[in-house]
């Protein structure tokens, strides 16, 4: 379902004139990062310790797809 949803979101963004899309992902979530890369996203940056979950500070990966 994720593939279909992201494909539709990309199409909608293009049709509305967006220049790029940004993904914000837990930097340790390799499956999600790989998923985004398969759909044309590239690593654009890393924000250190900006997320907090279950008493753990998380780094966040920024992924970008130019449209």
Secondary structure as UniProt FT lines:
FT   HELIX           2..15
FT   TURN            16..17
FT   STRAND          20..26
FT   TURN            27..28
FT   HELIX           30..38
FT   TURN            39..40
FT   STRAND          42..53
FT   TURN            54..55
FT   STRAND          56..66
//
